[in-house]
Amino acid sequence: MCGVLAGTVGRFGGGGRVKIRRGLVNGLFVSASVLVLAFGAGGTAAAQQQQDDYTVLVADGASRDAAVAAVRAAGGTVVRENTAIGALTVRAPAAGFVQRVASSHALLGATHARPIGHLPHGGNTPQQRDAVEKENHDGAAIGPRVQRGPATAGMDPLDDKLWGLKMVRSDLARTRQAGDRRVYVGVLDTGIDGTHPDIAPNFDYGLSRNFTVDIPTDSTGATVDGPCEFRGCVDPVDHDDNGHGTHVAATIAAAANGFGVSGVAPNVTLVNIRGAQDSGFFFLQPVVDALTYAGDAGLDVVNMSFYLDPWLYNCTANPADSPEARIEQRTTIAAMRRALDYAHDRGVTLVAALGNNHEDLGHPRTDTSSPDYPANAAYPRPIDNATCLDLPVEGPHVIGVSALGPSGGKADYSNYGVEQISVSAPGGYFRDGFGTDWYRTNENLILSAYPRNVALAAGAIDAEGNVTAAGQAVGVQKFCSGATCGYYQYLQGTSMATPHVVGVAALIVSQYGRPDPRHRGTLTMSPDAVERVLEGTATRRPCPVPATVSYENVGRSAEFTATCEGTEAFNGFYGHGIVDAYGAVTRGAAFLRG
């Protein structure tokens, strides 16, 4: 099982509060939206050829039977279905399958079940992808669950290091509304360390799911995730072998429990809907499965701090791409649109990172980084803004977030632009404060939870749990209460800005939501209403003067130069403004009338 692509087999844990149909099929718990049908192709001559795994979309209006028949006619075997969006996971001969599928009226298209997304850092190696979020690494200076807090909450010992909490006024908001445990927030990421002392009080183990299977190496022999740590290469739902998802989760809802740090909404419930590999790559099938599960399970908000690739932009008809690549990208766009629509229509507020490519998404540059999987396959691709999409942030119903530094300025790496941005939030900016003692300091980044296992593997702590010299250099923090200790790391990126917005969205649902008749004991609120409050109560911020900002003084090339377009009410750097937790819970009702 270790070498099976994550797009092929989704894993569902048992239990949970959701009243959806489930059955045990071949050892897998499946929801009403996902059916596991078979494994492997038959003994035909086609099956003896090299087999690949594909995600195939049923055409609009086509029947399931006609689609399955078309898959068989093209030489494939359906091994799994996501009935919510009409997606089939298919095993088929590698040669020509995508083109054969495209010729069928019953099928919209197909794409390889391979890494199609990763954390928004860019680059073709883990080191390059870390270049933005761990910029401070380059020459820069678990215990028992704690009882939930009341409707209001105080601050935690390390919160004085969380300038982001103050920028979004979470410190004030929690005196009125610290979040409601009946609000469920999904983190679609690399996993959540549910044993971390700051996360455990708010973590729902039974509702959490891991939709991925670890991949030691891919079909080319290249290392993807490395050796499997758990039986069947399936990580537990409270495990994170990367650290990104845990960092995001704690920013949203680390408990205000007198320990370590607290989150923007410290009393809401966290749910792991893992869709990423340990390595940070995403596959299409786990992502759409996670989104449709979020809708079925009644989650209120979902954090999406990633972008889809191997294409930085998925294009419908880019002349630079091969016919097969065009079909695959069209399939990816359609699958994501269906999954986002499905979640939104079932009450899920969707929030995504704008990206770390220092680019105006309304005026994209030539893409020289795609496809970034497999390695060394990229070629120049002129990008047509009308037919190319950065997903998921340019998908339907998605709230796009840019990143700010502690000064309130746009971080050098952050994408921007009036077409996609909704709001802005603290994301960290290592080079903020040029000319001051704060320039190039860890404290300019966002501090949040760090899984002990990841810290140990990175050499940030030793076997006894002490922070090493390497860990101290990048600001790793350790906090203990008695025998219970937690670890924290500094990161930056639009990935870190997005959970600040998600936390505010969770507070909005906590304050103004109503009991959900579909899921007893939970709250719900229209995603469109959440968005109105989020944007309406944001702190307005005009474009800088002058509107064109150069980052060359902090060592960036002219490519980073960014021009802010728009007014104080809405512009390309800040959107509708910087999210304001206190304003949302005290003034939000005005945006719900009518």
C-alpha positions in Angstrom: 0.0 0.0 0.0 2.9 2.4 0.6 3.4 3.1 -3.1 -0.2 3.6 -4.1 -1.0 7.1 -5.3 -3.1 9.1 -2.8 -5.5 9.9 -5.6 -6.3 6.3 -5.9 -7.4 5.3 -2.4 -9.0 7.7 0.2 -8.9 6.6 3.8 -11.7 7.5 6.2 -11.5 7.0 10.0 -14.4 5.7 12.0 -16.7 7.6 14.3 -17.7 11.2 14.3 -20.9 13.2 14.9 -22.1 13.3 11.3 -25.2 11.5 10.4 -24.2 10.4 6.9 -24.4 7.0 5.5 -21.3 5.0 6.0 -20.2 1.4 5.3 -17.1 -0.7 5.7 -15.8 -1.6 2.3 -12.4 -3.3 1.9 -11.4 -2.0 5.3 -12.2 1.6 4.4 -14.9 3.7 6.0 -16.6 5.7 3.2 -19.1 8.5 3.3 -22.2 8.8 1.2 -20.3 10.8 -1.3 -17.4 8.4 -1.8 -17.7 4.8 -2.9 -14.9 2.3 -3.2 -15.8 -0.1 -6.0 -12.8 -2.2 -7.0 -9.0 -2.3 -6.9 -6.9 -2.9 -10.0 -7.8 -3.7 -13.6 -8.7 -7.2 -14.8 -6.6 -9.6 -16.7 -7.0 -8.0 -20.1 -4.1 -7.3 -22.4 -4.4 -3.6 -21.6 -4.0 -4.3 -17.9 -0.6 -5.9 -18.6 0.6 -2.5 -19.9 2.0 0.2 -17.5 -1.0 1.3 -15.4 -1.5 4.9 -14.2 -4.2 6.3 -11.9 -6.5 9.1 -13.2 -9.3 11.3 -11.9 -12.1 11.3 -14.5 -15.1 13.6 -14.5 -18.5 12.6 -15.6 -19.9 15.0 -18.2 -22.8 17.3 -17.2 -26.1 15.4 -17.8 -24.5 12.1 -18.4 -25.5 9.0 -16.4 -23.2 7.2 -14.1 -23.7 3.9 -16.1 -22.8 5.7 -19.4 -19.7 7.2 -17.8 -18.5 3.8 -16.4 -19.1 2.2 -19.8 -17.1 5.0 -21.5 -14.2 4.4 -19.0 -14.2 0.7 -19.8 -14.3 1.4 -23.6 -11.2 3.7 -23.1 -9.4 0.8 -21.4 -9.9 1.8 -17.8 -11.3 0.3 -14.6 -13.2 2.4 -12.0 -11.8 1.8 -8.6 -13.5 4.6 -6.6 -16.2 7.3 -7.0 -16.9 10.6 -5.5 -20.7 10.8 -6.3 -21.0 14.4 -4.9 -19.1 15.9 -7.9 -19.2 13.0 -10.4 -15.5 12.1 -10.1 -14.2 8.6 -10.9 -10.8 7.3 -9.8 -9.7 5.1 -12.6 -6.8 2.8 -13.3 -5.8 2.6 -16.9 -2.9 2.0 -19.4 -0.7 5.1 -19.4 -0.6 5.5 -23.2 -3.4 7.6 -24.7 -6.0 7.2 -22.0 -6.5 11.0 -21.4 -7.2 11.5 -25.2 -9.6 8.6 -25.4 -11.6 9.8 -22.5 -11.8 13.3 -24.0 -13.5 11.8 -27.1 -16.5 10.5 -25.1 -19.7 12.5 -24.7 -20.2 10.9 -21.3 -16.9 12.1 -19.8 -15.7 15.6 -19.4 -12.0 14.7 -19.2 -9.3 13.1 -17.1 -6.1 14.1 -15.3 -3.3 12.0 -13.8 -3.7 11.2 -10.1 -0.3 12.8 -9.3 0.9 15.7 -7.2 -1.2 18.6 -8.4 -0.7 21.0 -5.6 1.6 22.1 -2.8 2.0 24.7 -0.1 2.3 28.1 -1.8 6.1 28.6 -1.7 7.1 27.8 -5.3 10.1 25.9 -6.5 10.7 22.3 -7.6 12.5 21.0 -4.5 11.5 21.0 -0.8 14.3 23.5 -0.2 13.0 25.9 -2.8 9.4 25.5 -1.6 10.6 26.5 1.9 12.3 29.6 0.6 9.5 32.0 1.4 7.9 30.5 4.6 11.3 29.7 6.2 13.3 32.7 4.9 14.6 33.3 8.5 16.4 29.9 8.3 18.9 31.3 5.8 21.5 33.3 7.8 18.9 34.7 10.3 19.8 35.9 13.4 1.9 16.8 24.6 -0.1 16.5 27.4 -3.6 15.8 28.8 -6.5 17.7 27.3 -7.5 20.8 29.0 -11.1 21.8 29.7 -12.7 24.2 27.2 -12.8 27.8 28.1 -15.9 29.9 28.6 -17.5 32.1 26.0 -14.9 34.7 26.7 -11.2 34.1 27.1 -8.0 35.7 28.3 -4.5 35.6 26.8 -1.8 32.9 27.0 1.9 33.3 28.1 3.4 33.5 24.7 0.7 35.7 23.2 2.9 38.8 23.6 4.9 37.4 20.6 1.8 37.2 18.5 1.6 40.6 16.9 -0.9 39.2 14.4 -3.5 38.6 17.2 -3.3 42.3 18.1 -3.5 43.5 14.4 -6.8 41.6 13.9 -7.9 42.6 17.4 -8.5 39.1 18.6 -7.3 40.2 22.0 -10.3 42.5 22.3 -12.8 40.3 20.5 -12.4 37.5 23.0 -13.7 39.7 25.8 -17.0 39.6 24.0 -16.8 36.4 21.9 -14.0 33.8 22.0 -15.7 31.3 19.8 -18.3 28.6 20.2 -17.4 24.9 20.4 -20.4 24.2 18.1 -18.5 25.9 15.3 -16.3 23.4 13.3 -13.3 24.6 11.3 -11.7 22.3 8.8 -8.0 22.5 8.0 -7.3 21.2 4.5 -3.5 20.8 4.8 -0.7 18.4 5.8 -2.5 17.3 8.9 -2.9 18.5 12.5 -0.9 17.4 15.5 -3.9 16.8 17.7 -1.7 16.0 20.7 -0.1 19.4 20.9 -1.1 20.9 24.3 -2.5 24.0 22.6 -4.5 22.1 20.0 -5.7 19.0 22.0 -8.5 20.9 23.9 -10.2 22.0 20.7 -9.4 19.0 18.4 -12.2 16.7 17.2 -10.5 13.3 16.6 -13.7 11.5 15.7 -14.7 13.9 12.9 -11.2 14.3 11.5 -10.2 12.4 8.3 -7.0 11.7 6.4 -7.7 11.5 2.7 -4.1 10.6 1.7 -1.7 7.6 1.7 2.0 8.4 2.2 4.1 7.8 -0.8 7.8 6.8 -0.2 8.7 7.2 -3.8 6.8 7.8 -7.0 6.7 5.8 -10.3 9.9 7.5 -11.4 11.8 6.5 -8.3 11.9 10.0 -6.9 11.4 10.5 -3.2 8.0 12.0 -2.3 7.3 11.5 1.4 10.1 9.2 2.4 9.7 6.1 4.6 6.2 5.3 6.0 6.0 5.7 9.8 2.7 3.9 10.2 1.1 0.7 9.1 -0.3 0.8 5.6 1.4 4.2 5.0 -1.7 5.9 6.5 -0.9 8.6 9.2 -3.4 8.9 12.1 -5.8 11.8 11.9 -4.0 13.6 14.8 -0.6 13.4 13.2 1.4 15.9 11.1 4.7 15.0 9.6 5.2 18.4 7.9 4.3 21.0 10.4 2.4 23.4 8.0 -1.1 22.2 8.9 -0.4 22.4 12.7 1.0 25.9 12.4 -2.2 26.9 10.5 -4.5 25.2 13.0 -3.1 26.8 16.1 -3.3 30.3 14.5 -7.0 29.6 14.0 -7.9 28.0 17.3 -5.1 27.3 19.8 -6.9 27.1 23.1 -6.7 30.0 25.6 -5.8 27.6 28.4 -2.9 29.3 30.2 -0.4 27.4 28.1 1.8 28.5 25.2 -0.2 30.5 22.6 -3.8 31.1 21.8 -5.6 31.4 18.4 -7.8 34.0 16.9 -10.9 32.0 17.8 -9.7 30.0 20.9 -12.9 28.2 21.7 -14.0 26.8 18.3 -13.5 23.2 17.2 -10.7 22.1 14.9 -11.2 19.3 12.3 -8.3 17.8 10.3 -9.4 17.1 6.7 -6.0 16.2 5.4 -5.5 16.5 1.7 -1.7 16.9 1.4 1.3 14.5 1.5 4.0 14.7 4.2 6.1 16.4 1.5 3.6 19.2 1.0 2.3 18.0 -2.4 -1.4 17.9 -3.0 -3.3 15.4 -5.2 -6.6 16.3 -6.9 -8.6 13.4 -5.5 -7.8 14.0 -1.8 -8.5 17.7 -2.2 -12.0 17.3 -3.7 -12.8 14.4 -1.3 -11.9 16.7 1.6 -14.1 19.5 0.3 -17.1 17.3 -0.3 -16.6 15.7 3.1 -16.6 19.2 4.6 -20.0 19.8 3.1 -21.4 16.4 4.2 -20.0 16.8 7.7 -21.4 20.2 8.3 -18.1 22.1 8.8 -18.6 25.8 9.0 -15.3 27.2 7.6 -12.4 25.5 5.7 -8.8 26.9 5.5 -7.0 26.3 2.2 -3.4 27.4 2.4 -2.2 25.9 -0.9 -2.4 26.2 -4.6 -3.0 23.6 -7.3 -0.2 22.5 -9.6 1.9 20.9 -11.3 0.6 24.0 -13.1 1.0 27.3 -11.3 -2.0 28.3 -13.4 -4.5 25.8 -14.8 -5.4 26.9 -18.3 -8.2 25.8 -20.5 -6.4 26.1 -23.8 -2.8 27.4 -23.5 -1.1 27.1 -26.9 2.2 26.3 -25.1 0.7 23.1 -23.6 0.3 19.7 -25.2 -3.3 18.5 -26.0 -3.1 16.0 -23.1 -1.9 18.8 -20.7 -4.9 21.0 -21.8 -7.4 18.2 -21.1 -5.9 17.6 -17.7 -6.0 21.2 -16.7 -9.6 21.6 -17.9 -10.5 18.5 -15.8 -8.8 20.0 -12.8 -10.7 23.3 -13.1 -14.0 21.6 -13.5 -13.4 19.2 -10.6 -12.4 22.0 -8.3 -15.4 24.1 -9.3 -17.7 21.3 -8.5 -16.1 20.6 -5.2 -16.1 24.2 -4.1 -19.7 24.7 -5.2 -20.7 21.5 -3.3 -19.1 22.7 0.0 -20.4 26.3 -0.3 -24.0 25.1 -1.0 -23.8 23.1 2.2 -22.8 26.0 4.4 -19.0 26.0 4.2 -17.2 29.3 4.2 -14.1 28.8 2.0 -10.9 30.9 2.6 -7.7 30.5 0.6 -4.2 32.0 0.4 -3.6 34.4 -2.4 -0.2 32.9 -3.0 3.5 33.8 -2.5 4.6 34.6 -6.1 4.7 38.4 -5.6 2.3 38.7 -8.5 -0.8 40.7 -9.5 -3.1 37.8 -10.2 -5.1 40.0 -12.6 -1.9 40.6 -14.7 0.0 37.3 -14.5 3.6 37.0 -15.7 4.8 34.3 -18.0 4.9 31.1 -16.0 8.4 29.5 -16.1 7.9 27.1 -13.2 5.3 24.7 -14.6 4.8 21.8 -14.6 6.8 21.5 -11.4 6.2 17.8 -11.2 8.1 15.7 -12.3 11.2 17.7 -11.6 12.9 19.6 -14.5 9.8 19.5 -16.7 9.0 23.2 -16.7 8.9 25.4 -19.8 7.8 29.0 -20.5 4.0 29.4 -20.6 2.5 32.8 -21.5 -0.6 33.2 -19.2 -3.9 34.5 -20.5 -5.8 36.0 -17.5 -9.2 35.2 -19.1 -8.6 31.5 -19.5 -6.1 30.6 -16.8 -6.8 30.1 -13.1 -4.8 30.0 -9.9 -6.7 27.5 -7.8 -8.3 27.3 -5.4 -8.2 31.1 -4.7 -9.7 31.9 -8.2 -12.4 29.3 -7.8 -16.1 30.1 -7.0 -17.1 31.3 -3.5 -13.5 31.6 -2.3 -12.3 34.4 0.0 -8.8 35.4 -1.1 -6.3 36.7 1.4 -3.1 38.7 1.0 -0.3 38.9 3.6 0.9 41.8 5.7 4.0 42.4 7.8 3.9 43.9 11.4 4.1 47.4 9.9 0.9 46.8 8.0 2.6 46.9 4.6 2.1 44.2 2.0 4.8 41.5 2.4 7.2 41.4 -0.5 6.3 37.8 -1.4 2.5 38.2 -1.3 0.3 38.0 -4.4 -2.2 40.9 -4.8 -4.6 42.5 -7.2 -8.2 43.8 -7.4 -9.5 40.8 -9.3 -9.1 38.1 -6.6 -8.4 39.7 -3.2 -11.1 39.9 -0.6 -9.3 40.9 2.6 -5.8 41.1 4.1 -4.3 39.7 7.3 -1.0 39.3 9.2 1.2 36.8 7.4 4.7 37.8 8.5 7.4 39.7 6.6 11.0 38.9 7.5 12.4 42.0 5.8 9.9 44.4 7.4 11.3 47.4 9.4 14.1 48.2 7.0 16.5 50.6 8.8 15.4 49.5 12.3 16.4 46.8 14.7 13.4 44.7 13.6 14.7 44.2 10.1 15.4 40.5 9.3 14.3 39.3 12.7 12.3 36.1 13.6 9.8 38.3 15.5 8.6 39.7 12.1 7.1 36.3 11.3 4.1 34.4 12.7 4.7 32.2 15.8 2.5 29.1 16.1 2.5 25.5 17.1 5.3 23.1 16.0 4.9 19.3 16.1 7.5 17.7 18.4 8.2 15.0 15.8 8.9 17.6 13.1 11.1 19.7 15.3 13.1 16.6 16.2 13.5 15.6 12.6 14.6 19.1 11.6 17.2 19.2 14.4 15.5 22.1 16.1 15.3 20.1 19.3 17.3 17.2 20.6 16.2 13.8 21.8 15.7 15.2 25.4 13.4 17.9 24.0 15.8 20.8 24.4 16.0 23.5 21.8 19.2 23.2 19.9 21.5 26.0 18.7 20.0 25.5 15.2 16.5 25.8 16.7 17.4 28.9 18.7 18.8 30.6 15.5 15.4 30.4 13.9 13.5 31.3 17.0 12.0 28.0 18.0 10.2 28.3 21.3 9.6 25.8 24.1 6.9 26.2 26.8 6.4 23.8 29.6 3.9 23.5 32.5 4.9 20.7 34.8 5.8 17.7 32.6 3.8 19.0 29.6 5.8 20.8 27.0 4.9 22.4 23.6 7.0 23.7 20.8 6.5 26.7 18.4 8.1 27.9 15.2 8.1 31.1 13.2 6.9 31.0 9.6 5.7 33.6 7.1 3.4 33.5 4.0 -0.1 33.9 2.7 -0.5 30.5 4.4 -0.1 32.3 7.7 -2.4 35.1 6.8 -5.3 32.9 5.8 -5.8 31.3 9.2 -6.2 34.7 10.8 -9.1 35.3 8.4 -10.5 31.8 9.1 -10.4 32.5 12.8 -12.4 35.7 12.4 -14.9 33.9 10.1 -15.3 31.3 12.9 -16.0 34.0 15.4 -18.7 35.4 13.1 -20.4 32.1 12.9 -20.1 31.8 16.7 -21.7 35.2 17.2 -24.4 35.2 14.6 -24.9 31.6 13.6 -28.0 29.5 14.3 -28.5 25.9 15.2 -28.0 23.6 12.2 -31.1 21.4 11.7 -29.0 18.9 9.7 -26.3 18.4 12.3 -27.5 18.4 15.9 -25.4 20.3 18.4 -23.8 22.6 15.8 -24.2 26.1 14.4 -24.5 27.2 10.8 -24.5 30.4 8.9 -24.7 31.2 5.2 -21.2 31.6 3.7 -22.3 34.6 1.8 -23.4 36.3 5.0 -20.1 35.4 6.7 -18.3 37.0 3.8 -20.5 40.2 4.1 -19.6 40.6 7.8 -15.9 39.8 7.2 -15.5 42.3 4.5 -17.9 44.9 5.9 -16.2 45.1 9.3 -12.6 45.0 8.0 -10.4 47.9 8.8 -10.1 50.0 5.7 -6.6 50.7 4.5 -5.7 52.9 1.5 -3.0 52.2 -1.0 0.4 53.5 0.0 1.7 56.8 -1.3 3.2 56.4 -3.8 1.1 53.5 -5.0 4.0 51.7 -6.6 6.2 50.0 -4.0 9.7 48.9 -4.7 11.4 46.2 -2.6 14.8 46.6 -4.0 16.1 48.4 -0.9 15.5 45.1 1.0 17.4 43.1 -1.6 14.6 42.1 -3.9 14.7 42.3 -7.7 12.6 44.7 -9.7 10.2 41.8 -10.4 8.9 42.3 -6.8 7.8 45.9 -7.5 4.1 46.1 -7.0 1.5 48.8 -7.8 -1.6 49.1 -5.6 -4.8 49.9 -7.6 -8.1 51.0 -6.1 -9.5 53.1 -3.3 -9.5 53.0 0.5 -12.8 51.1 0.3 -11.2 48.4 -1.9 -7.8 48.0 -3.4 -5.3 45.4 -4.6 -3.1 45.3 -1.5 -5.7 45.2 1.2 -9.0 44.2 -0.5 -11.8 45.4 1.7 -9.4 45.9 4.5 -7.5 44.2 7.3 -9.8 41.7 9.0 -11.0 42.9 12.4 -12.2 40.3 14.9 -13.6 42.8 17.4 -15.4 44.7 14.7 -16.9 41.5 13.4 -18.4 40.4 16.7 -19.6 43.9 17.7 -20.7 45.5 14.5 -21.4 42.5 12.2 -25.2 42.5 12.7 -25.5 45.7 10.6 -24.3 43.7 7.6 -26.8 41.0 8.1 -29.9 43.2 7.7 -31.8 43.1 4.5 
